[in-house]
Amino acid sequence: MISLGCAKNLVDGEVMLGHLQRAGVRITADGSAADVVVVNTCGFIDDAKRESIEAILEVAEGKRKGRVRRLVVAGCMAQAYARELAAEIPEIDVFVGLDELERVVEAARGELAGHLPDQRGAVRLYDHQHPRLLSTSGFAYLKVAEGCDNPCSFCHIPAMRGRFRSRPPGDLVAEAQRLEGDGVRELILIAQDTTRYGEDLGMGRAGLRRLVEQLLDATSLPWIRFLYAYPATLDEGLFELMARAPRFLAYLDIPLQHSSRRVLKAMKRGGNGRSYLDLIARARALVPSIVLRTTMIVGFPGEGEREFDELLEFVEQARFDHLGVFSYSWQEENPGAELGDPVPDEVKADRRDRLLAVQQAISLERNRALVGMTLPALVAGRLPEMELLTEGRLQRQAPEIDGRLLINEGTAPAGSLVEVEITDAHPYDVVGRLVAVTHAAKPRPSVVLPVRV
């Protein structure tokens, strides 16, 4: 399997791998040994679509040369564009939609020839009884909900993944307990709109907080965090829970996308820089150690130099620990497609670079403040490109998006919780030496993605 895109899509890939493993399919990370390849695609922005199509075409070339017997396409592009892909790339044997992950077994066996998913938005939810083969080391994502009800004009995820729907708390607790038994040390709660969790179950705004409290009571997981907070649905009681429950990490990922009231209105998100700064101040007052991450979109229609300067000033004032930047990607499927794409690509690139430069200075300052401290960390394993270094993450670093901890003195197996003294700092990464192993890794079955089946 080649799995692309976000953590939510990765979970879908792990569920499909679990079904394949349960069915007796031999899974291999050696592409030359695979006769069936599943490409789990992403369709969020044009770059993601291009990456997905390139991966499909690479496998299609292998099929034409006789190295691959069957090509299966899954994920968001299978859900939204199966007919178009089938017409353009005849080497694709079958598609697996978002509502039918378990059918990947039939697809791999050649029992679904010509099948196309229902291209309406997905409606189903997987549960803890679905098998799942983890691809991560020491941590796992727990998808608490699926779909989205937010009308953001730059996003067509709701059209693909359907209306927002939460998994029952008991189901999530059962999966968390199973993951803990498999050796997971860190549980990361995710959804398209994680802070809306439970609203559709009658839990009101406190749904996510109540779920975290249940997970804290029902497991001994050392680290629990959540990603993808939406400002309008954020329950500030979560900050109080962080302050009194150290296992619930003081970390807030809140993609704000912009600070200009005018741009946010065009994005159909509401809010403004002042209200966001007030929210940040309240979070830091309740949890002084809280780590803040956000993402921004530059070059959205209507963003002139004035709005961009406002964004630069906002980032200077907010002092985020981590910040990601995307250039706006126009897509005809998006609700805001009629706004066009008036900001030239070179202007978008320049604004992205300028905003990242501001944030890099802030991130370096924050990382330098860690030097000399001894902090808990989760070990990921030897660094592939430099085997003398061990890679890990501090509590302030979420996987894939926040930089790394590089341990240059001492080592421990992947999945171990350790204490590390920070000895050097860079804008994204920090360097440290191992002081102690606090929780040794538990052996567990896993697979490294991208893999081929």
C-alpha positions in Angstrom: 0.0 0.0 0.0 1.1 3.5 -0.8 -0.8 5.8 1.6 -0.8 9.6 0.9 -2.2 12.6 2.6 -3.4 13.3 6.1 -3.4 11.3 9.3 -7.1 10.6 8.8 -6.3 8.9 5.5 -3.5 7.0 7.1 -5.9 5.5 9.6 -8.1 4.4 6.7 -5.0 2.8 5.2 -4.2 1.0 8.4 -7.8 -0.4 8.6 -7.5 -1.7 5.0 -4.2 -3.3 5.9 -5.9 -4.9 8.9 -8.6 -6.4 6.8 -6.0 -7.7 4.3 -3.9 -9.2 7.1 -7.0 -10.9 8.7 -7.9 -12.4 5.3 -4.5 -14.0 5.0 -3.0 -11.6 2.4 0.8 -11.4 2.7 1.9 -7.8 3.2 5.3 -6.7 2.2 7.2 -3.4 2.2 9.3 -4.7 -0.8 7.7 -3.3 -3.9 9.5 -5.8 -6.1 7.8 -8.6 -4.2 4.2 -7.3 -4.5 1.7 -8.4 -7.2 -1.1 -6.2 -5.9 -0.6 -2.6 -5.0 -3.2 -0.3 -3.3 -2.8 3.4 -3.7 -4.6 5.2 -0.9 -5.0 8.7 -2.4 -5.5 12.3 -1.2 -7.5 14.9 -3.1 -7.4 17.9 -0.7 -5.4 20.3 -2.9 -3.9 20.2 -6.4 -0.4 19.2 -5.1 -2.0 16.3 -3.3 -3.9 15.2 -6.4 -0.8 15.4 -8.5 1.2 13.3 -6.0 -1.6 10.7 -6.0 -1.8 10.6 -9.8 1.9 10.2 -10.0 1.8 7.3 -7.6 -0.9 5.7 -9.6 0.9 6.2 -12.9 4.1 4.7 -11.4 2.3 1.5 -10.4 0.4 1.5 -13.8 3.8 1.5 -15.5 4.8 -1.5 -13.3 1.7 -3.2 -14.4 2.4 -2.6 -18.1 5.8 -4.1 -17.6 4.4 -7.2 -15.8 5.8 -6.4 -12.3 2.3 -5.7 -10.8 -0.7 -7.9 -11.4 -3.4 -5.7 -9.9 -3.8 -1.9 -9.2 -6.3 -0.9 -6.6 -7.1 2.8 -5.9 -8.7 3.9 -2.6 -9.0 7.1 -0.6 -10.5 10.5 -1.4 -9.8 10.5 -5.1 -11.4 7.1 -5.5 -14.4 8.5 -3.7 -14.7 11.7 -5.8 -13.0 11.0 -9.2 -13.3 7.2 -9.8 -15.1 7.6 -13.2 -12.6 10.2 -14.5 -9.6 8.1 -13.3 -11.0 4.9 -14.8 -11.3 6.7 -18.2 -7.8 8.2 -18.1 -5.8 5.4 -16.5 -7.2 2.0 -17.8 -4.5 0.1 -15.8 -6.6 0.7 -12.7 -8.4 -2.5 -11.9 -10.8 -1.4 -9.2 -11.7 1.4 -6.8 -12.4 1.2 -3.1 -14.6 4.0 -1.6 -14.4 5.6 1.8 -17.6 3.7 2.9 -16.2 0.3 2.0 -12.8 -0.1 3.4 -13.3 -3.8 4.1 -13.9 -4.4 0.4 -10.2 -4.0 -0.2 -9.9 -7.7 0.3 -12.3 -8.4 -2.6 -10.4 -5.8 -4.6 -7.1 -7.4 -3.9 -8.4 -10.8 -4.9 -9.8 -9.5 -8.2 -13.5 -10.0 -7.2 -14.6 -6.4 -7.8 -13.6 -5.9 -11.4 -15.1 -2.6 -12.7 -16.5 -1.6 -9.4 -17.0 2.2 -8.8 -17.8 3.7 -5.4 -20.9 5.7 -4.8 -19.6 9.2 -5.5 -22.0 10.9 -3.1 -20.4 11.9 0.3 -19.5 9.0 2.6 -21.9 8.1 5.4 -20.4 5.2 7.3 -18.0 5.0 10.2 -15.6 2.2 11.0 -15.6 0.9 14.6 -13.1 -0.8 17.0 -14.1 -4.2 15.7 -12.5 -3.5 12.4 -8.9 -4.9 12.3 -6.1 -2.3 12.0 -2.4 -2.8 11.3 -0.4 0.1 12.7 2.2 1.8 10.6 3.5 4.1 13.3 6.1 3.6 16.0 5.1 4.2 19.7 2.1 6.3 18.8 -1.2 5.9 17.0 -4.0 8.1 15.7 -7.5 7.6 17.0 -10.1 8.9 14.5 -12.9 10.1 16.7 -15.2 11.3 14.0 -15.6 11.4 10.2 -16.9 14.1 7.8 -17.3 17.8 8.3 -20.2 20.3 8.5 -18.1 23.5 8.2 -18.7 25.5 5.0 -15.0 26.6 4.4 -14.9 28.0 0.8 -11.4 26.6 0.1 -12.3 23.0 1.0 -14.4 20.2 -0.6 -13.8 17.6 2.1 -17.5 17.6 3.1 -18.4 16.6 -0.4 -16.1 13.6 -0.3 -16.3 12.5 3.4 -19.8 13.5 4.1 -21.5 15.1 7.1 -19.9 15.2 10.5 -20.5 12.0 12.5 -19.0 11.0 15.8 -18.0 7.5 16.9 -19.6 6.4 20.3 -17.4 7.0 23.3 -17.4 3.4 24.3 -16.2 2.3 20.9 -13.3 4.8 21.1 -12.3 3.7 24.6 -12.3 0.1 23.4 -10.0 0.9 20.5 -7.7 3.0 22.8 -7.4 0.1 25.2 -6.5 -2.2 22.3 -3.9 0.2 21.1 -2.4 0.5 24.5 -2.2 -3.3 24.7 -0.3 -3.2 21.4 2.4 -1.0 22.9 1.2 2.4 22.0 2.5 5.2 24.3 0.9 8.2 22.7 -2.7 8.5 21.5 -3.5 11.3 19.0 -7.2 12.1 18.6 -8.1 13.3 15.1 -11.1 14.2 12.9 -11.8 16.9 10.3 -13.2 19.0 13.2 -12.0 17.2 16.4 -13.5 19.9 18.7 -17.0 19.2 17.4 -16.8 15.7 18.7 -20.0 14.5 20.4 -22.3 17.3 19.3 -24.2 15.0 17.1 -24.5 12.5 20.0 -26.1 15.1 22.3 -23.0 15.8 24.3 -22.9 19.5 23.4 -19.7 21.5 23.3 -18.1 19.4 26.1 -18.0 16.2 24.1 -14.3 16.1 23.4 -13.4 17.0 27.0 -15.7 14.2 28.3 -14.1 11.7 25.9 -10.6 12.6 27.0 -11.7 12.2 30.6 -13.0 8.7 29.8 -9.7 7.8 28.0 -7.7 9.1 31.0 -9.8 6.9 33.4 -9.9 3.8 31.2 -6.2 3.7 30.1 -2.8 4.3 31.4 -1.6 5.9 28.2 1.2 8.3 29.1 0.5 10.8 26.4 -2.8 11.9 24.9 -3.2 14.8 22.6 -5.6 16.0 19.9 -5.2 17.8 16.5 -7.4 19.9 14.3 -9.2 22.2 16.7 -11.7 24.6 15.1 -11.8 28.0 16.8 -15.6 28.3 16.7 -16.2 24.9 18.4 -13.3 24.9 20.9 -14.4 24.1 24.5 -12.1 26.1 26.7 -12.7 23.6 29.4 -10.1 21.5 27.6 -7.4 24.0 28.9 -8.6 23.4 32.4 -8.3 19.6 31.8 -4.7 20.1 30.5 -3.8 22.1 33.6 -4.9 19.3 36.0 -4.2 16.1 34.0 -0.5 16.0 32.9 -1.1 12.9 30.6 -3.4 15.2 28.5 -0.6 17.1 26.8 -0.6 20.9 26.9 -0.6 21.2 23.2 -3.2 23.0 20.9 -3.2 22.5 17.2 -5.7 25.1 15.9 -5.6 25.9 12.2 -6.7 29.5 12.0 -6.0 29.9 8.2 -5.8 33.8 8.4 -6.2 36.7 10.7 -7.9 39.3 8.4 -11.6 39.6 9.1 -12.1 40.2 5.4 -10.2 37.2 4.2 -11.8 35.0 6.9 -15.2 36.1 5.8 -14.4 35.1 2.2 -13.2 31.8 3.6 -16.6 31.4 5.3 -14.9 30.8 8.6 -15.7 34.0 10.6 -13.4 35.2 13.4 -10.7 37.8 13.3 -7.2 38.4 14.6 -8.3 40.2 17.8 -10.6 37.4 18.8 -7.9 34.8 18.1 -5.3 36.7 20.2 -7.8 36.9 23.0 -8.3 33.1 22.8 -4.5 32.5 22.8 -4.2 34.8 25.9 -6.8 32.8 27.7 -5.1 29.5 26.8 -1.8 30.7 28.1 -3.3 32.1 31.3 -4.9 28.8 32.1 -1.9 26.6 30.9 1.3 28.7 30.9 3.2 25.8 29.4 0.8 25.3 26.5 2.4 24.7 23.0 0.5 26.4 20.2 0.5 25.3 16.5 -1.5 26.7 13.6 -1.6 26.7 9.8 -2.2 29.7 7.5 -3.2 30.0 3.9 -1.6 32.8 1.9 -2.8 34.1 -1.5 -6.5 33.5 -0.9 -8.7 35.7 -3.2 -9.0 39.1 -1.6 -5.7 39.0 0.2 -3.9 42.1 -0.7 -0.7 43.5 0.8 -2.7 45.1 3.5 -4.3 41.8 4.6 -1.0 40.0 4.3 0.7 42.7 6.5 -2.0 42.2 9.0 -1.3 38.5 9.0 2.5 39.1 9.5 1.7 41.4 12.5 -0.7 38.8 13.9 1.9 36.0 13.8 4.5 38.3 15.5 2.0 39.0 18.3 0.7 35.5 18.7 4.2 33.9 19.0 3.1 30.4 17.9 5.5 27.5 18.7 4.8 25.9 15.3 3.2 27.3 12.2 2.6 25.7 8.7 1.9 27.7 5.6 0.0 26.7 2.5 -0.4 28.7 -0.7 -4.0 28.9 -1.8 -4.9 26.1 -4.3 -7.9 26.9 -6.5 -10.1 23.9 -7.4 -13.3 24.0 -9.3 -15.0 21.6 -6.8 -14.5 24.0 -3.9 -17.5 26.1 -2.7 -15.5 29.2 -3.2 -14.4 28.4 -6.8 -16.4 31.4 -8.1 -13.9 33.7 -6.3 -11.3 32.7 -8.9 -7.5 32.7 -8.3 -6.5 36.3 -8.7 -3.2 36.3 -6.6 -0.3 35.3 -8.9 1.6 32.2 -8.0 4.9 34.1 -7.6 3.2 36.4 -5.1 1.8 33.5 -3.1 5.3 31.9 -3.0 6.8 35.2 -1.8 4.2 35.7 0.9 4.7 32.1 2.0 8.5 32.6 2.3 8.1 35.9 4.2 5.6 34.4 6.7 7.8 31.4 7.3 10.8 33.6 7.8 8.9 35.4 10.6 7.9 32.2 12.2 11.3 30.6 11.9 12.8 33.3 14.1 10.0 32.8 16.7 10.5 29.0 16.6 14.2 29.3 17.0 13.8 31.6 20.0 11.4 29.1 21.6 13.6 26.1 20.9 16.7 27.9 22.3 14.8 28.4 25.6 14.7 24.6 25.9 18.5 24.2 25.9 19.7 22.9 29.3 16.3 21.4 30.2 15.7 17.7 30.7 12.4 16.7 29.1 10.4 13.6 28.4 10.5 12.3 24.8 9.2 9.4 22.7 11.8 7.5 20.6 11.0 7.0 16.9 14.1 5.0 16.1 17.4 5.4 14.2 17.5 8.3 11.8 17.5 6.6 8.3 19.8 9.2 6.7 22.2 9.3 9.7 22.2 6.0 11.6 24.4 7.4 14.4 21.5 9.6 15.4 18.3 8.5 17.1 15.1 10.4 16.2 12.3 11.2 18.7 9.8 13.8 19.7 9.2 16.0 22.7 5.7 16.5 24.1 5.7 19.8 22.2 6.2 18.1 18.9 3.4 16.3 17.0 4.5 13.7 14.4 5.4 14.8 10.9 4.5 18.5 11.3 6.5 20.0 14.2 10.2 19.1 13.7 12.2 16.4 15.5 14.3 15.6 18.5 17.7 14.3 17.4 19.5 12.3 20.1 23.2 12.3 19.4 24.3 10.6 22.7 22.7 7.4 23.8 19.8 5.5 22.2 16.7 3.4 23.0 14.4 1.2 21.0 11.5 2.8 19.0 8.5 3.3 21.2 10.5 3.9 24.4 9.7 6.9 26.6 12.9 8.6 27.8 14.3 11.7 29.5 16.6 13.8 27.3 18.7 16.8 28.1 18.4 19.4 25.3 21.9 20.6 24.1 21.2 22.5 20.9 18.4 24.1 19.0 17.4 24.9 15.4 14.3 26.6 14.0 12.5 23.2 13.6 14.6 20.5 15.3 16.3 20.3 18.7 19.3 18.1 19.7 19.7 16.3 23.0 21.4 13.5 24.9 19.7 10.5 26.5 19.5 10.8 30.3 17.3 7.8 31.2 14.8 5.4 29.8 11.5 5.7 31.8 9.3 3.2 29.9 10.9 0.6 27.7 9.3 -0.1 24.3 6.8 -3.0 24.0 7.2 -5.2 21.0 4.2 -5.2 18.8 3.2 -6.0 15.2 3.5 -3.1 12.8 4.2 -2.3 9.2 6.1 0.7 7.7 4.2 2.8 5.1 4.4 3.3 2.2 4.1 -0.5 1.8 2.8 -2.6 -1.0 0.4 -5.6 -0.6 
